[in-house]
Amino acid sequence: MSRIAVFLIVFFALALSNRAVPTVEAHKKHDPTPVAATITSLDPRFDHLVPRDAKLERIAEGFSWVEGPVWHKQGGYLLFSDIPSNSVYKWKTGEHVSLFVKNSGYSGKGPFAGKEPGSNGLTFDDQGRLVLCRHGDRQIGRLESNGTIVPLADRYDGRQINSPNDLVFKSNGDLYFTDPPFGLPNAFDDSSKAPVQGVYRLSKDGTVTLLIHDIKAPNGIAFSPDEKTLYVSDVDPNRTAWLAYDVKPDGTVENGRVFFDATRWRKDPFFGPDGFKVDRQGNIFGARPGGLSVIAPDGTLLGTIETGQPTSNVAWGEDGQTLFITGSSSVYRLRVTTGAARY
């Protein structure tokens, strides 16, 4: 068994043992609750992004392991995945948290052999349709108006992909996604694992292209505002980092490099950087063990937001200047002074 496989098995075992079982409380209306957080400015630029007196609020809790938040601008609500419960939930100000999609990642009738069957990353296409990274069914899927989920990408070079983790649309409609084996029953040691843990592009014509093949554990993914740089987070215990790639005119990538080393935040068994988003100035707001890191386009660490929780992902929402944060069993909200690049 590989060293990284041992780490991942320990991670899943410990993380799941600490996750709350979803209860009726998860579906009740909750008033936002202030939560202690330490906001540290390390560069004057940070103070123009996050106010020193910014308040972190918990807006929903009682789930198992939440991920993939995404804001629906027209509807004014947030969606997020609860991976172990195989569900997507909806949060809207003043309303109860409600179930939005059941069987969000695994549509099989029988029990899933692993512990992570549900959807992970979520996004909307240019027609407002929800697109999901689906662990159990090993595919990128799209939710149709009749409630069915149709597969958009599930194979490459004749073989099943692993368990898509996160995704982002380019402005031309192409979808880029990461495909680690975290959602497979035996992760890196699963007998059905694909030959690589790839980063792929799903073109508008349905073609799936392998763009990056040499990342051990690709996780989060996002573009710079000008789409000239593609960022990917790697949670390989031997290289916990945010990576950067130059985007070529044809949409493929080159010149892969470590953009920011996240070793300082490594906290076994939750190794390193997870999901992240980029603001309109090109700064990365990245989830990682214990909170968020804010990194400038020049690679400078501008500041940190310490929550003390295993933080999984973030999303811009409301008027574009609210940051929604998923962490462990809860969803949080933080008002900032920067905002989404495209909104």
C-alpha positions as a LaTeX table, in Angstrom:
\begin{tabular}{lrrr}
\hline
Residue & $x$ (\AA) & $y$ (\AA) & $z$ (\AA) \\
\hline
Met1 & 0.00 & 0.00 & 0.00 \\
Ser2 & 1.41 & 3.40 & $-0.94$ \\
Arg3 & 2.24 & 6.03 & 1.67 \\
Ile4 & $-0.36$ & 8.44 & 0.34 \\
Ala5 & $-3.00$ & 5.69 & 0.42 \\
Val6 & $-2.27$ & 5.10 & 4.10 \\
Phe7 & $-2.64$ & 8.82 & 4.78 \\
Leu8 & $-5.93$ & 8.97 & 2.92 \\
Ile9 & $-7.40$ & 5.94 & 4.66 \\
Val10 & $-6.50$ & 7.46 & 8.04 \\
Phe11 & $-7.97$ & 10.79 & 6.91 \\
Phe12 & $-11.31$ & 9.35 & 5.90 \\
Ala13 & $-11.54$ & 7.19 & 9.02 \\
Leu14 & $-10.80$ & 10.03 & 11.41 \\
Ala15 & $-12.80$ & 12.64 & 9.54 \\
Leu16 & $-15.88$ & 10.46 & 9.33 \\
Ser17 & $-15.63$ & 9.49 & 12.98 \\
Asn18 & $-15.88$ & 13.18 & 13.87 \\
Arg19 & $-18.72$ & 14.05 & 11.51 \\
Ala20 & $-22.15$ & 14.63 & 12.88 \\
Val21 & $-24.96$ & 12.44 & 11.65 \\
Pro22 & $-27.51$ & 14.66 & 9.88 \\
Thr23 & $-30.50$ & 15.35 & 12.10 \\
Val24 & $-33.80$ & 17.15 & 11.81 \\
Glu25 & $-31.95$ & 20.19 & 13.18 \\
Ala26 & $-30.05$ & 20.44 & 9.90 \\
His27 & $-33.30$ & 21.25 & 8.11 \\
Lys28 & $-34.62$ & 23.84 & 10.53 \\
Lys29 & $-34.30$ & 27.55 & 10.05 \\
His30 & $-31.25$ & 28.94 & 11.81 \\
Asp31 & $-30.55$ & 32.56 & 12.56 \\
Pro32 & $-26.95$ & 33.41 & 11.62 \\
Thr33 & $-24.74$ & 32.73 & 14.63 \\
Pro34 & $-21.48$ & 34.65 & 15.23 \\
Val35 & $-18.46$ & 32.35 & 15.29 \\
Ala36 & $-15.02$ & 33.16 & 16.63 \\
Ala37 & $-12.42$ & 33.64 & 13.91 \\
Thr38 & $-8.96$ & 35.20 & 13.89 \\
Ile39 & $-8.34$ & 37.50 & 10.95 \\
Thr40 & $-4.68$ & 38.35 & 10.42 \\
Ser41 & $-3.41$ & 40.92 & 7.94 \\
Leu42 & 0.13 & 40.27 & 6.70 \\
Asp43 & 0.18 & 42.85 & 3.91 \\
Pro44 & $-1.52$ & 46.27 & 3.51 \\
Arg45 & $-3.37$ & 44.94 & 0.46 \\
Phe46 & $-5.29$ & 42.52 & 2.66 \\
Asp47 & $-7.03$ & 45.38 & 4.49 \\
His48 & $-8.66$ & 46.41 & 1.22 \\
Leu49 & $-10.07$ & 42.90 & 0.79 \\
Val50 & $-11.19$ & 41.81 & 4.25 \\
Pro51 & $-12.17$ & 44.32 & 6.96 \\
Arg52 & $-10.34$ & 43.88 & 10.25 \\
Asp53 & $-13.71$ & 43.78 & 12.01 \\
Ala54 & $-15.29$ & 41.28 & 9.60 \\
Lys55 & $-17.60$ & 38.82 & 11.37 \\
Leu56 & $-17.83$ & 35.14 & 10.57 \\
Glu57 & $-21.35$ & 33.69 & 10.88 \\
Arg58 & $-22.56$ & 30.10 & 10.93 \\
Ile59 & $-25.69$ & 29.89 & 8.78 \\
Ala60 & $-26.32$ & 26.12 & 8.69 \\
Glu61 & $-25.08$ & 23.12 & 10.65 \\
Gly62 & $-25.75$ & 19.49 & 11.51 \\
Phe63 & $-24.47$ & 17.87 & 8.32 \\
Ser64 & $-21.82$ & 15.22 & 7.75 \\
Trp65 & $-19.18$ & 16.78 & 5.50 \\
Val66 & $-20.17$ & 19.79 & 3.42 \\
Glu67 & $-18.51$ & 20.82 & 0.16 \\
Gly68 & $-18.96$ & 22.57 & $-3.17$ \\
Pro69 & $-20.94$ & 25.73 & $-2.28$ \\
Val70 & $-22.38$ & 27.68 & $-5.20$ \\
Trp71 & $-24.64$ & 30.73 & $-5.30$ \\
His72 & $-27.68$ & 30.95 & $-7.57$ \\
Lys73 & $-27.86$ & 34.65 & $-8.33$ \\
Gln74 & $-31.32$ & 34.74 & $-9.87$ \\
Gly75 & $-32.89$ & 32.66 & $-7.12$ \\
Gly76 & $-30.93$ & 34.26 & $-4.29$ \\
Tyr77 & $-29.94$ & 30.99 & $-2.63$ \\
Leu78 & $-26.91$ & 28.87 & $-1.85$ \\
Leu79 & $-26.49$ & 25.20 & $-2.74$ \\
Phe80 & $-23.94$ & 22.89 & $-1.15$ \\
Ser81 & $-23.11$ & 19.20 & $-1.13$ \\
Asp82 & $-23.21$ & 16.90 & 1.88 \\
Ile83 & $-21.04$ & 14.13 & 0.47 \\
Pro84 & $-21.68$ & 11.21 & 2.87 \\
Ser85 & $-25.46$ & 11.72 & 2.77 \\
Asn86 & $-25.45$ & 11.81 & $-1.06$ \\
Ser87 & $-27.40$ & 15.08 & $-1.09$ \\
Val88 & $-27.36$ & 18.72 & $-2.18$ \\
Tyr89 & $-29.01$ & 21.19 & 0.18 \\
Lys90 & $-30.40$ & 24.68 & $-0.34$ \\
Trp91 & $-30.02$ & 27.65 & 2.01 \\
Lys92 & $-31.86$ & 30.95 & 1.62 \\
Thr93 & $-32.08$ & 33.85 & 4.03 \\
Gly94 & $-35.12$ & 33.56 & 6.29 \\
Glu95 & $-36.05$ & 30.05 & 5.16 \\
His96 & $-35.48$ & 26.51 & 6.34 \\
Val97 & $-32.52$ & 24.64 & 4.93 \\
Ser98 & $-34.07$ & 22.19 & 2.50 \\
Leu99 & $-33.10$ & 19.15 & 0.47 \\
Phe100 & $-32.48$ & 20.19 & $-3.14$ \\
Val101 & $-31.15$ & 17.02 & $-4.79$ \\
Lys102 & $-31.19$ & 13.50 & $-3.39$ \\
Asn103 & $-28.79$ & 10.90 & $-4.85$ \\
Ser104 & $-26.63$ & 13.81 & $-5.94$ \\
Gly105 & $-23.54$ & 11.70 & $-6.52$ \\
Tyr106 & $-24.64$ & 8.09 & $-6.53$ \\
Ser107 & $-27.82$ & 6.96 & $-8.27$ \\
Gly108 & $-27.45$ & 3.22 & $-7.63$ \\
Lys109 & $-30.19$ & 1.36 & $-5.81$ \\
Gly110 & $-27.85$ & $-0.62$ & $-3.58$ \\
Pro111 & $-25.55$ & 0.70 & $-0.85$ \\
Phe112 & $-22.35$ & 2.42 & $-1.91$ \\
Ala113 & $-19.25$ & 0.47 & $-0.91$ \\
Gly114 & $-17.36$ & 3.59 & 0.10 \\
Lys115 & $-18.04$ & 6.45 & 2.51 \\
Glu116 & $-18.13$ & 9.34 & 0.03 \\
Pro117 & $-20.96$ & 8.61 & $-2.46$ \\
Gly118 & $-22.36$ & 12.08 & $-2.97$ \\
Ser119 & $-21.65$ & 15.11 & $-5.10$ \\
Asn120 & $-18.65$ & 17.31 & $-4.40$ \\
Gly121 & $-18.01$ & 20.50 & $-6.39$ \\
Leu122 & $-21.00$ & 22.33 & $-7.88$ \\
Thr123 & $-21.38$ & 25.06 & $-10.48$ \\
Phe124 & $-23.93$ & 26.49 & $-12.93$ \\
Asp125 & $-23.62$ & 26.52 & $-16.70$ \\
Asp126 & $-24.50$ & 29.52 & $-18.88$ \\
Gln127 & $-28.14$ & 28.41 & $-18.93$ \\
Gly128 & $-28.39$ & 28.27 & $-15.15$ \\
Arg129 & $-28.35$ & 24.46 & $-14.94$ \\
Leu130 & $-26.62$ & 22.85 & $-11.98$ \\
Val131 & $-23.51$ & 20.85 & $-12.90$ \\
Leu132 & $-22.17$ & 18.40 & $-10.31$ \\
Cys133 & $-19.01$ & 16.43 & $-9.59$ \\
Arg134 & $-20.48$ & 12.99 & $-8.77$ \\
His135 & $-18.36$ & 10.61 & $-6.73$ \\
Gly136 & $-20.47$ & 7.45 & $-6.72$ \\
Asp137 & $-21.42$ & 7.51 & $-10.40$ \\
Arg138 & $-17.90$ & 8.67 & $-11.32$ \\
Gln139 & $-19.02$ & 11.43 & $-13.62$ \\
Ile140 & $-19.69$ & 15.08 & $-14.28$ \\
Gly141 & $-23.48$ & 15.36 & $-14.38$ \\
Arg142 & $-26.05$ & 18.06 & $-15.14$ \\
Leu143 & $-29.39$ & 18.47 & $-13.41$ \\
Glu144 & $-32.24$ & 18.79 & $-15.89$ \\
Ser145 & $-35.53$ & 20.61 & $-15.36$ \\
Asn146 & $-37.35$ & 17.30 & $-14.88$ \\
Gly147 & $-35.11$ & 16.37 & $-11.96$ \\
Thr148 & $-32.96$ & 13.81 & $-13.75$ \\
Ile149 & $-29.17$ & 14.04 & $-13.84$ \\
Val150 & $-27.57$ & 13.38 & $-17.22$ \\
Pro151 & $-23.88$ & 12.45 & $-17.54$ \\
Leu152 & $-21.68$ & 14.93 & $-19.37$ \\
Ala153 & $-18.32$ & 13.21 & $-18.86$ \\
Asp154 & $-17.60$ & 9.81 & $-17.35$ \\
Arg155 & $-14.83$ & 8.24 & $-19.42$ \\
Tyr156 & $-11.48$ & 9.09 & $-20.93$ \\
Asp157 & $-9.60$ & 6.94 & $-23.41$ \\
Gly158 & $-12.12$ & 4.15 & $-22.95$ \\
Arg159 & $-11.86$ & 3.96 & $-19.15$ \\
Gln160 & $-13.95$ & 5.34 & $-16.33$ \\
Ile161 & $-12.65$ & 8.45 & $-14.67$ \\
Asn162 & $-12.17$ & 8.41 & $-10.90$ \\
Ser163 & $-14.37$ & 10.64 & $-8.73$ \\
Pro164 & $-14.51$ & 14.26 & $-9.96$ \\
Asn165 & $-13.78$ & 16.70 & $-7.16$ \\
Asp166 & $-14.10$ & 20.30 & $-8.34$ \\
Leu167 & $-14.86$ & 22.18 & $-11.54$ \\
Val168 & $-14.89$ & 25.57 & $-13.22$ \\
Phe169 & $-16.28$ & 26.93 & $-16.48$ \\
Lys170 & $-14.14$ & 29.00 & $-18.81$ \\
Ser171 & $-15.96$ & 31.92 & $-20.42$ \\
Asn172 & $-16.12$ & 30.07 & $-23.76$ \\
Gly173 & $-18.24$ & 27.33 & $-22.16$ \\
Asp174 & $-15.52$ & 24.70 & $-21.72$ \\
Leu175 & $-15.54$ & 22.96 & $-18.34$ \\
Tyr176 & $-12.31$ & 22.16 & $-16.49$ \\
Phe177 & $-12.37$ & 19.62 & $-13.65$ \\
Thr178 & $-10.11$ & 17.68 & $-11.29$ \\
Asp179 & $-10.36$ & 13.92 & $-10.90$ \\
Pro180 & $-8.63$ & 12.43 & $-7.83$ \\
Pro181 & $-9.72$ & 9.01 & $-6.49$ \\
Phe182 & $-10.85$ & 10.31 & $-3.08$ \\
Gly183 & $-14.45$ & 9.19 & $-3.66$ \\
Leu184 & $-13.58$ & 5.62 & $-4.65$ \\
Pro185 & $-14.11$ & 2.97 & $-1.94$ \\
Asn186 & $-10.36$ & 2.35 & $-1.58$ \\
Ala187 & $-9.07$ & 5.69 & $-2.85$ \\
Phe188 & $-5.61$ & 5.30 & $-4.39$ \\
Asp189 & $-5.64$ & 1.53 & $-3.91$ \\
Asp190 & $-8.99$ & 0.99 & $-5.58$ \\
Ser191 & $-8.72$ & $-1.70$ & $-8.26$ \\
Ser192 & $-10.88$ & 0.32 & $-10.65$ \\
Lys193 & $-8.87$ & 3.54 & $-10.33$ \\
Ala194 & $-8.00$ & 5.31 & $-13.57$ \\
Pro195 & $-4.33$ & 5.28 & $-14.63$ \\
Val196 & $-3.89$ & 8.96 & $-13.72$ \\
Gln197 & $-5.35$ & 11.49 & $-11.31$ \\
Gly198 & $-6.03$ & 13.97 & $-14.06$ \\
Val199 & $-7.17$ & 17.50 & $-14.70$ \\
Tyr200 & $-9.51$ & 17.42 & $-17.69$ \\
Arg201 & $-11.34$ & 19.76 & $-20.05$ \\
Leu202 & $-14.86$ & 18.99 & $-21.22$ \\
Ser203 & $-15.32$ & 21.01 & $-24.40$ \\
Lys204 & $-18.71$ & 22.32 & $-25.47$ \\
Asp205 & $-18.81$ & 19.66 & $-28.18$ \\
Gly206 & $-18.53$ & 16.92 & $-25.53$ \\
Thr207 & $-14.86$ & 16.06 & $-26.08$ \\
Val208 & $-12.90$ & 15.17 & $-22.95$ \\
Thr209 & $-9.21$ & 16.12 & $-23.02$ \\
Leu210 & $-6.58$ & 15.21 & $-20.44$ \\
Leu211 & $-4.70$ & 18.43 & $-19.69$ \\
Ile212 & $-2.58$ & 17.54 & $-16.67$ \\
His213 & $-1.51$ & 14.01 & $-15.79$ \\
Asp214 & 1.27 & 14.40 & $-13.22$ \\
Ile215 & $-0.52$ & 15.71 & $-10.11$ \\
Lys216 & $-0.79$ & 13.12 & $-7.37$ \\
Ala217 & $-3.91$ & 14.51 & $-5.72$ \\
Pro218 & $-5.60$ & 17.33 & $-7.70$ \\
Asn219 & $-8.35$ & 19.04 & $-5.76$ \\
Gly220 & $-9.61$ & 22.63 & $-6.19$ \\
Ile221 & $-9.51$ & 24.50 & $-9.49$ \\
Ala222 & $-10.08$ & 28.09 & $-10.69$ \\
Phe223 & $-9.02$ & 30.59 & $-13.35$ \\
Ser224 & $-7.43$ & 33.99 & $-12.95$ \\
Pro225 & $-9.80$ & 36.82 & $-13.97$ \\
Asp226 & $-8.17$ & 37.12 & $-17.42$ \\
Glu227 & $-8.22$ & 33.30 & $-17.80$ \\
Lys228 & $-4.52$ & 33.29 & $-18.68$ \\
Thr229 & $-3.67$ & 31.23 & $-15.58$ \\
Leu230 & $-5.27$ & 28.04 & $-14.31$ \\
Tyr231 & $-4.79$ & 27.29 & $-10.62$ \\
Val232 & $-5.07$ & 23.79 & $-9.13$ \\
Ser233 & $-4.57$ & 22.72 & $-5.53$ \\
Asp234 & $-2.61$ & 19.54 & $-4.78$ \\
Val235 & $-3.10$ & 17.67 & $-1.49$ \\
Asp236 & $-0.29$ & 15.18 & $-2.04$ \\
Pro237 & 1.33 & 14.79 & 1.43 \\
Asn238 & 4.67 & 15.19 & $-0.30$ \\
Arg239 & 3.64 & 18.46 & $-2.00$ \\
Thr240 & 0.78 & 20.37 & $-0.46$ \\
Ala241 & 0.50 & 23.43 & $-2.68$ \\
Trp242 & $-1.46$ & 25.64 & $-4.99$ \\
Leu243 & $-0.13$ & 25.13 & $-8.52$ \\
Ala244 & $-0.30$ & 27.48 & $-11.51$ \\
Tyr245 & $-0.40$ & 26.77 & $-15.26$ \\
Asp246 & $-0.28$ & 29.09 & $-18.24$ \\
Val247 & $-3.37$ & 28.73 & $-20.43$ \\
Lys248 & $-2.56$ & 28.55 & $-24.14$ \\
Pro249 & $-4.83$ & 30.07 & $-26.82$ \\
Asp250 & $-6.26$ & 26.63 & $-27.61$ \\
Gly251 & $-7.30$ & 26.13 & $-23.97$ \\
Thr252 & $-4.62$ & 23.60 & $-23.08$ \\
Val253 & $-2.06$ & 24.42 & $-20.38$ \\
Glu254 & 1.71 & 24.50 & $-19.99$ \\
Asn255 & 4.49 & 25.61 & $-17.64$ \\
Gly256 & 3.12 & 23.99 & $-14.50$ \\
Arg257 & 4.72 & 25.27 & $-11.30$ \\
Val258 & 4.23 & 25.61 & $-7.56$ \\
Phe259 & 2.43 & 28.90 & $-7.03$ \\
Phe260 & 2.32 & 28.76 & $-3.24$ \\
Asp261 & 3.67 & 26.09 & $-0.88$ \\
Ala262 & 1.03 & 25.17 & 1.73 \\
Thr263 & 3.26 & 22.93 & 3.86 \\
Arg264 & 2.96 & 25.29 & 6.83 \\
Trp265 & $-0.76$ & 24.43 & 7.13 \\
Arg266 & $-0.39$ & 20.71 & 6.64 \\
Lys267 & $-2.27$ & 18.97 & 9.42 \\
Asp268 & $-2.50$ & 15.22 & 9.09 \\
Pro269 & $-4.70$ & 13.53 & 8.19 \\
Phe270 & $-6.22$ & 16.58 & 6.43 \\
Phe271 & $-3.15$ & 17.43 & 4.42 \\
Gly272 & $-3.44$ & 20.70 & 2.61 \\
Pro273 & $-5.30$ & 23.10 & 0.33 \\
Asp274 & $-8.80$ & 22.20 & $-0.81$ \\
Gly275 & $-11.31$ & 24.25 & $-2.81$ \\
Phe276 & $-10.74$ & 27.93 & $-3.56$ \\
Lys277 & $-12.03$ & 30.91 & $-5.49$ \\
Val278 & $-10.38$ & 33.93 & $-7.09$ \\
Asp279 & $-11.58$ & 37.48 & $-6.57$ \\
Arg280 & $-11.85$ & 40.26 & $-9.18$ \\
Gln281 & $-8.26$ & 41.36 & $-8.47$ \\
Gly282 & $-6.89$ & 37.86 & $-8.96$ \\
Asn283 & $-6.37$ & 37.02 & $-5.29$ \\
Ile284 & $-6.88$ & 33.41 & $-4.22$ \\
Phe285 & $-9.19$ & 32.74 & $-1.25$ \\
Gly286 & $-8.17$ & 29.18 & $-0.48$ \\
Ala287 & $-9.64$ & 26.67 & 1.96 \\
Arg288 & $-7.14$ & 24.59 & 3.92 \\
Pro289 & $-6.77$ & 22.99 & 7.38 \\
Gly290 & $-7.89$ & 25.50 & 9.99 \\
Gly291 & $-9.32$ & 28.20 & 7.76 \\
Leu292 & $-8.57$ & 30.28 & 4.66 \\
Ser293 & $-5.45$ & 31.78 & 3.11 \\
Val294 & $-5.56$ & 34.85 & 0.88 \\
Ile295 & $-2.77$ & 34.91 & $-1.71$ \\
Ala296 & $-2.02$ & 37.69 & $-4.20$ \\
Pro297 & $-1.42$ & 37.04 & $-7.92$ \\
Asp298 & 2.29 & 37.67 & $-7.30$ \\
Gly299 & 2.38 & 34.80 & $-4.78$ \\
Thr300 & 2.43 & 36.93 & $-1.62$ \\
Leu301 & 0.47 & 35.65 & 1.36 \\
Leu302 & $-1.72$ & 38.66 & 2.17 \\
Gly303 & $-3.55$ & 37.36 & 5.22 \\
Thr304 & $-5.34$ & 34.50 & 6.89 \\
Ile305 & $-8.78$ & 33.78 & 8.31 \\
Glu306 & $-8.47$ & 31.15 & 11.02 \\
Thr307 & $-11.67$ & 29.29 & 11.84 \\
Gly308 & $-10.14$ & 26.32 & 13.64 \\
Gln309 & $-12.17$ & 24.00 & 11.38 \\
Pro310 & $-11.22$ & 21.70 & 8.50 \\
Thr311 & $-12.33$ & 24.05 & 5.74 \\
Ser312 & $-13.31$ & 22.46 & 2.43 \\
Asn313 & $-14.39$ & 25.13 & $-0.07$ \\
Val314 & $-15.68$ & 28.66 & $-0.68$ \\
Ala315 & $-18.06$ & 30.51 & $-3.01$ \\
Trp316 & $-18.95$ & 34.10 & $-3.82$ \\
Gly317 & $-22.59$ & 35.00 & $-3.27$ \\
Glu318 & $-25.34$ & 37.51 & $-2.47$ \\
Asp319 & $-24.20$ & 40.72 & $-4.20$ \\
Gly320 & $-20.84$ & 39.16 & $-5.04$ \\
Gln321 & $-19.05$ & 40.46 & $-1.94$ \\
Thr322 & $-20.07$ & 37.71 & 0.47 \\
Leu323 & $-17.88$ & 34.68 & 0.90 \\
Phe324 & $-19.66$ & 31.44 & 1.77 \\
Ile325 & $-17.44$ & 28.84 & 3.41 \\
Thr326 & $-18.04$ & 25.12 & 3.92 \\
Gly327 & $-16.22$ & 23.48 & 6.78 \\
Ser328 & $-16.77$ & 20.09 & 8.41 \\
Ser329 & $-20.49$ & 19.90 & 9.32 \\
Ser330 & $-21.36$ & 23.60 & 8.90 \\
Val331 & $-21.73$ & 26.43 & 6.39 \\
Tyr332 & $-20.45$ & 29.94 & 7.16 \\
Arg333 & $-20.77$ & 33.44 & 5.76 \\
Leu334 & $-18.22$ & 36.27 & 5.75 \\
Arg335 & $-18.81$ & 39.76 & 4.41 \\
Val336 & $-15.76$ & 41.20 & 2.61 \\
Thr337 & $-14.89$ & 44.29 & 0.57 \\
Thr338 & $-13.63$ & 42.49 & $-2.53$ \\
Gly339 & $-15.75$ & 40.19 & $-4.63$ \\
Ala340 & $-16.18$ & 37.78 & $-7.50$ \\
Ala341 & $-14.37$ & 38.31 & $-10.78$ \\
Arg342 & $-17.39$ & 37.16 & $-12.79$ \\
Tyr343 & $-20.81$ & 37.49 & $-11.21$ \\
\hline
\end{tabular}
